[in-house]
């Protein structure tokens, strides 16, 4: 079974090196501009004082981390949210994601890949069936432990990745070679409760991605698919 996923690309984005280079301080939203002041008009009424947009207050060469934080807010890409490491994607940012999504979705569908959706909640028992795979995610797994005012008998994890959710059903659906290839993709969000240097678009606790999971009868077919998908990730046609 070949696992053709965007996780490789996402993990590169989540690699601590880029974040370390930014060396951000404790995350906080950039200061908002002061409200406009009122002044009296010649007619005796009040009018708003015009405010000049001065641009960014920090130079890139002086403090790259602070400059970057100001840039993504001033350019109206994101707004900071009251949960650290989570960000609001404003229309400019989300439209970029939609362009990427449309471009990539058209190409994988041309290969015969179909879109599906699997639940975001994972039981602890199911998560433990792939201990080796999720070991690296274990410190970042977010757990739901309460429902309303009641403690849950069995906590559920919010997916850090989807193998443990999907593969038990692949085993049900693939009964013989006649059921192959199985090529599924899902556009979804994942949660990794990362504590180090949350940074918009680089390291966040919730992020959007696509992940493809495919199964073939032969290794050669799987290798071909992997190379095609990697070419797409690189922006090739």
RATA-V80629 format. One record per run of one state. SS is the DSSP state (hx for helix, st for strand, lp for the rest). FROM is the first residue (numbers start at 1). LEN is the number of residues. Records with the same first field share a line. If there is no record, write none. Layout:
SS->FROM-LEN + FROM-LEN
This chain:
lp->1-6 + 14-2 + 23-15 + 41-5 + 49-15 + 75-3 + 81-6 + 90-1 + 111-3 + 116-5 + 129-2 + 141-1 + 148-2 + 159-4 + 174-3 + 180-2 + 192-7 + 200-3 + 204-2 + 216-3 + 234-4
hx->7-7 + 16-7 + 64-11 + 91-20 + 124-5 + 131-10 + 163-11 + 177-3 + 219-15
st->38-3 + 46-3 + 78-3 + 87-3 + 114-2 + 121-3 + 142-6 + 150-9 + 182-10 + 199-1 + 203-1 + 206-10
